[in-house]
Amino acid sequence: MKVTAIIADDLVNNVKAYTHSSTVTEAITIALKDWLDIHKIKELNKQISQNPIYIDNWQKIREINRSK
């Protein structure tokens, strides 16, 4: 998709620096993907906190993992 946007130069330059990108397109693509990943993780954490997973036999699982 081709987009025209007015974005402050210092913001774009900082994004390029943090993403180690040579082009604005690559920097913005990486930044948007990272932003989405963070928000997906936040949503998953919210869902898990509302409906946590309980493991009754955690001690047995721990013993198995430590024996390997």
TIDREN-965496 format. One record per residue: residue number from 1; residue in three letters; x, y, z of N, C-alpha, C, O in turn. Coordinates in nm, 4 decimals, always signed. Atoms other than C-alpha are relative to their C-alpha. Layout:
REM TIDREN-965496
PT   resi   resn        n_u        n_v        n_w       ca_u       ca_v       ca_w        c_u        c_v        c_w        o_u        o_v        o_w
PT    NUM    ala          X          Y          Z          X          Y          Z          X          Y          Z          X          Y          Z
...
This chain:
REM TIDREN-965496
PT   resi   resn        n_u        n_v        n_w       ca_u       ca_v       ca_w        c_u        c_v        c_w        o_u        o_v        o_w
PT      1    met    +0.0845    -0.1169    +0.0000    +0.0000    +0.0000    +0.0000    +0.0895    +0.1238    +0.0000    +0.1896    +0.1298    +0.0714
PT      2    lys    -0.0744    -0.1236    +0.0055    +0.1275    +0.3419    -0.0835    -0.0725    +0.1027    +0.0862    -0.1938    +0.1202    +0.0742
PT      3    val    +0.0591    -0.0928    -0.0945    +0.0717    +0.6064    +0.1855    +0.0790    +0.1297    -0.0007    +0.2019    +0.1294    -0.0077
PT      4    thr    -0.0634    -0.1295    -0.0188    +0.1423    +0.9752    +0.2110    -0.0357    +0.0464    +0.1401    -0.1533    +0.0557    +0.1752
PT      5    ala    +0.0245    -0.0408    -0.1382    +0.1843    +1.0915    +0.5696    +0.0993    +0.1080    +0.0398    +0.2127    +0.1113    -0.0080
PT      6    ile    -0.0881    -0.1032    -0.0534    +0.3274    +1.3897    +0.7498    +0.0462    -0.0482    +0.1371    -0.0314    -0.0520    +0.2325
PT      7    ile    -0.0583    +0.0518    -0.1229    +0.5607    +1.2526    +1.0180    +0.1265    +0.0802    +0.0282    +0.2059    +0.1068    -0.0620
PT      8    ala    -0.1167    -0.0801    -0.0381    +0.8214    +1.4506    +1.2093    +0.1291    -0.0724    -0.0367    +0.1424    -0.1931    -0.0165
PT      9    asp    -0.1278    +0.0566    +0.0433    +1.1731    +1.3978    +1.0749    +0.0734    -0.0708    +0.1135    +0.1293    -0.1787    +0.0937
PT     10    asp    -0.0725    +0.0615    -0.1115    +1.3192    +1.3262    +1.4195    -0.0618    -0.1335    +0.0401    +0.0102    -0.2253    +0.0794
PT     11    leu    +0.0665    +0.1270    -0.0308    +1.0594    +1.0536    +1.4810    +0.0398    -0.1072    -0.1012    +0.0735    -0.2194    -0.0635
PT     12    val    -0.0388    +0.0955    +0.1051    +1.1340    +0.8853    +1.1488    +0.1463    -0.0389    +0.0150    +0.1805    -0.1564    +0.0018
PT     13    asn    -0.1430    +0.0293    -0.0158    +1.5086    +0.9124    +1.2066    +0.0256    -0.0890    +0.1217    +0.1104    -0.1780    +0.1164
PT     14    asn    -0.0139    +0.0853    -0.1177    +1.4754    +0.7615    +1.5556    -0.0471    -0.1426    -0.0294    +0.0167    -0.2390    +0.0129
PT     15    val    +0.0507    +0.1325    +0.0358    +1.2676    +0.4730    +1.4192    +0.1005    -0.0709    -0.0904    +0.1268    -0.1899    -0.0729
PT     16    lys    -0.1008    +0.0593    +0.0882    +1.5242    +0.4147    +1.1453    +0.1213    -0.0465    +0.0799    +0.1774    -0.1527    +0.0527
PT     17    ala    -0.1167    +0.0362    -0.0812    +1.8019    +0.4113    +1.4043    -0.0281    -0.1240    +0.0850    +0.0540    -0.2156    +0.0897
PT     18    tyr    +0.0326    +0.1128    -0.0878    +1.6269    +0.1711    +1.6435    -0.0246    -0.1291    -0.0772    +0.0034    -0.2380    -0.0272
PT     19    thr    +0.0273    +0.1201    +0.0791    +1.5226    -0.0659    +1.3654    +0.1179    -0.0389    -0.0879    +0.1147    -0.1425    -0.1543
PT     20    his    -0.1185    +0.0236    +0.0837    +1.8631    -0.0455    +1.1933    -0.0389    -0.0129    -0.1474    +0.0148    -0.0962    -0.2204
PT     21    ser    +0.0490    +0.0021    +0.1376    +1.6818    +0.0227    +0.8671    +0.0665    +0.1092    -0.0822    +0.1022    +0.2155    -0.0315
PT     22    ser    -0.0586    -0.1009    +0.0886    +1.8223    +0.2035    +0.5697    -0.1072    +0.0813    -0.0720    -0.0793    +0.1887    -0.1253
PT     23    thr    +0.1077    -0.0724    +0.0673    +1.4839    +0.3051    +0.4289    -0.1135    +0.0289    +0.0974    -0.1322    -0.0412    +0.1967
PT     24    val    +0.1151    -0.0370    -0.0817    +1.1812    +0.4748    +0.5772    -0.1059    -0.1100    -0.0059    -0.1670    -0.1424    +0.0959
PT     25    thr    +0.1000    +0.1061    +0.0159    +0.9536    +0.2022    +0.4393    +0.0326    -0.1183    +0.0897    -0.0547    -0.1690    +0.1601
PT     26    glu    -0.0403    +0.1136    -0.0828    +1.1505    -0.0735    +0.6096    -0.0147    +0.0331    +0.1492    -0.0628    -0.0494    +0.2269
PT     27    ala    +0.0080    -0.0409    -0.1404    +1.1691    +0.1204    +0.9384    -0.1446    +0.0035    +0.0497    -0.1749    -0.0467    +0.1579
PT     28    ile    +0.1402    -0.0098    -0.0409    +0.7966    +0.1925    +0.9504    -0.0654    -0.1377    +0.0006    -0.1474    -0.1666    +0.0878
PT     29    thr    +0.0557    +0.1359    +0.0026    +0.7103    -0.1657    +0.8530    +0.0413    -0.0772    +0.1249    -0.0422    -0.1421    +0.1880
PT     30    ile    -0.0486    +0.0689    -0.1198    +0.9274    -0.3055    +1.1336    -0.0678    +0.0565    +0.1250    -0.1123    -0.0190    +0.2115
PT     31    ala    +0.0605    -0.0632    -0.1173    +0.7915    -0.0536    +1.3849    -0.1465    -0.0377    +0.0142    -0.1930    -0.0640    +0.1251
PT     32    leu    +0.1421    +0.0365    -0.0062    +0.4300    -0.1308    +1.2953    -0.0183    -0.1465    +0.0383    -0.1078    -0.1795    +0.1161
PT     33    lys    +0.0082    +0.1419    -0.0367    +0.4878    -0.5075    +1.3161    +0.0288    -0.0189    +0.1487    -0.0414    -0.0934    +0.2170
PT     34    asp    -0.0329    +0.0086    -0.1426    +0.6536    -0.4670    +1.6573    -0.1141    +0.0524    +0.0859    -0.1484    -0.0078    +0.1876
PT     35    trp    +0.1123    -0.0593    -0.0740    +0.3690    -0.2443    +1.7770    -0.1165    -0.0982    +0.0066    -0.1765    -0.1168    +0.1124
PT     36    leu    +0.1089    +0.0985    +0.0018    +0.1117    -0.5038    +1.6687    +0.0318    -0.1194    +0.0895    -0.0547    -0.1660    +0.1636
PT     37    asp    -0.0399    +0.1133    -0.0835    +0.3060    -0.7857    +1.8354    -0.0175    +0.0325    +0.1483    -0.0688    -0.0494    +0.2246
PT     38    ile    +0.0128    -0.0414    -0.1398    +0.3185    -0.5922    +2.1638    -0.1459    +0.0033    +0.0426    -0.1799    -0.0431    +0.1514
PT     39    his    +0.1420    -0.0100    -0.0352    -0.0555    -0.5248    +2.1569    -0.0693    -0.1365    -0.0012    -0.1627    -0.1593    +0.0757
PT     40    lys    +0.0549    +0.1362    -0.0009    -0.1348    -0.8869    +2.0706    +0.0387    -0.0710    +0.1296    -0.0432    -0.1411    +0.1890
PT     41    ile    -0.0454    +0.0608    -0.1252    +0.0735    -1.0007    +2.3691    -0.0777    +0.0579    +0.1179    -0.1170    -0.0158    +0.2083
PT     42    lys    +0.0790    -0.0623    -0.1073    -0.1055    -0.7501    +2.5939    -0.1405    -0.0579    +0.0042    -0.1939    -0.0833    +0.1122
PT     43    glu    +0.1349    +0.0561    +0.0070    -0.4412    -0.8852    +2.4749    -0.0010    -0.1444    +0.0510    -0.0912    -0.1833    +0.1253
PT     44    leu    -0.0094    +0.1375    -0.0491    -0.3338    -1.2459    +2.5358    +0.0188    -0.0030    +0.1522    -0.0437    -0.0838    +0.2209
PT     45    asn    -0.0193    -0.0077    -0.1448    -0.2100    -1.1537    +2.8848    -0.1288    +0.0361    +0.0716    -0.1581    -0.0170    +0.1787
PT     46    lys    +0.1284    -0.0398    -0.0580    -0.5426    -0.9891    +2.9562    -0.0962    -0.1186    +0.0026    -0.1639    -0.1421    +0.1028
PT     47    gln    +0.0879    +0.1175    +0.0071    -0.7325    -1.2998    +2.8412    +0.0410    -0.1058    +0.1009    -0.0438    -0.1653    +0.1673
PT     48    ile    -0.0479    +0.1018    -0.0942    -0.5139    -1.5307    +3.0479    -0.0253    +0.0435    +0.1441    -0.0602    -0.0391    +0.2284
PT     49    ser    +0.0247    -0.0461    -0.1371    -0.5467    -1.3129    +3.3577    -0.1479    -0.0113    +0.0363    -0.1809    -0.0292    +0.1536
PT     50    gln    +0.1431    +0.0137    -0.0249    -0.9260    -1.3280    +3.3219    -0.0413    -0.1463    +0.0107    -0.1398    -0.1785    +0.0771
PT     51    asn    +0.0315    +0.1423    -0.0014    -0.9243    -1.7047    +3.2691    +0.1312    -0.0788    +0.0086    +0.1743    -0.1393    -0.0895
PT     52    pro    -0.1323    +0.0624    -0.0119    -0.5976    -1.8446    +3.4081    -0.0040    -0.1516    -0.0167    -0.1057    -0.2169    +0.0066
PT     53    ile    -0.0155    +0.1442    +0.0165    -0.4723    -2.1929    +3.3341    +0.0581    -0.0536    +0.1304    +0.1617    -0.0063    +0.1772
PT     54    tyr    -0.0486    +0.0616    -0.1229    -0.4325    -2.4063    +3.6451    +0.0511    -0.1401    -0.0317    -0.0153    -0.2184    -0.0997
PT     55    ile    -0.0595    +0.1317    +0.0210    -0.2030    -2.7080    +3.6429    +0.0105    -0.0660    +0.1374    +0.0876    -0.0226    +0.2229
PT     56    asp    +0.0047    +0.0669    -0.1295    -0.2756    -2.9457    +3.9289    +0.1246    -0.0832    +0.0279    +0.1694    -0.0915    +0.1423
PT     57    asn    -0.1138    +0.0896    -0.0190    +0.0181    -3.1792    +3.8737    +0.1318    +0.0664    -0.0374    +0.2163    +0.0045    -0.1021
PT     58    trp    -0.1192    -0.0747    +0.0362    +0.2871    -2.9148    +3.8398    +0.1265    -0.0608    +0.0589    +0.2335    -0.0514    -0.0011
PT     59    gln    -0.1190    +0.0586    -0.0627    +0.5211    -3.0972    +4.0795    +0.0541    -0.1171    -0.0826    +0.1753    -0.1318    -0.0987
PT     60    lys    -0.0423    +0.1135    +0.0833    +0.5279    -3.4096    +3.8624    +0.0651    +0.0506    -0.1293    +0.1668    -0.0029    -0.1734
PT     61    ile    -0.0557    -0.0595    +0.1230    +0.5902    -3.1981    +3.5512    +0.1382    +0.0562    +0.0288    +0.2302    +0.0399    -0.0514
PT     62    arg    -0.1289    -0.0578    -0.0374    +0.8720    -3.0186    +3.7304    +0.1055    -0.1100    +0.0177    +0.2194    -0.0952    -0.0267
PT     63    glu    -0.0930    +0.1120    -0.0190    +1.0322    -3.3488    +3.8312    +0.0446    -0.0585    -0.1343    +0.1626    -0.0880    -0.1537
PT     64    ile    -0.0317    +0.0531    +0.1324    +1.0146    -3.4768    +3.4731    +0.0971    +0.0938    -0.0730    +0.1954    +0.0488    -0.1318
PT     65    asn    -0.0865    -0.0972    +0.0683    +1.1699    -3.1572    +3.3362    +0.1398    +0.0028    +0.0599    +0.2377    +0.0177    -0.0133
PT     66    arg    -0.1311    -0.0049    -0.0664    +1.4517    -3.1633    +3.5917    +0.0791    -0.1289    -0.0190    +0.2017    -0.1288    -0.0079
PT     67    ser    -0.0700    +0.1283    +0.0174    +1.5316    -3.5296    +3.5268    +0.0629    -0.0135    -0.1389    +0.1404    -0.1058    -0.1637
PT     68    lys    -0.0536    +0.0079    +0.1370    +1.6148    -3.4602    +3.1622    +0.1356    +0.0629    -0.0109    +0.1944    +0.0647    -0.1190
